[in-house]
Amino acid sequence: MTLQQIADELVAGCRENRTRENLDKLYAPDAVSVEAMDMGGGATTSGLAGIHGKHDWWDGAFVTHALTVEGPFLHGDDRFAVIFGMDTTNKATGERTQGREVGVYHVKNGKIVREEFYYST
């Protein structure tokens, strides 16, 4: 897949609730995911199984009421960014918040090998 195809499919998958399916389709087995801060299990997660685990944690900890996805925004021939807007409720506290983050995705040999997330405050 080309960078454009990977970026378009990631965005479409987020909009169409196919994120899980796209992990296996778009990510390298040794992909790395980096959060801007420690979310309880460390800021960096390595490997596709670990990234699936992050998604399991998120689904268990939050209710997502709304998700907006802007992009993709391509950079060169190996990176793209996506802007996410989220309206969520923390299941443990009941606190509802709205937030935005930028995801930067690095692609090598037709697979996402690294994702980095930047949050607004």
Beta strands, then each sheet from edge to edge (+ up, - down):
strand 1: 27-34
strand 2: 44-46
strand 3: 62-75
strand 4: 79-90
strand 5: 96-108
strand 6: 111-119
sheet 1: 2+ 1- 6- 5+ 4- 3+
end
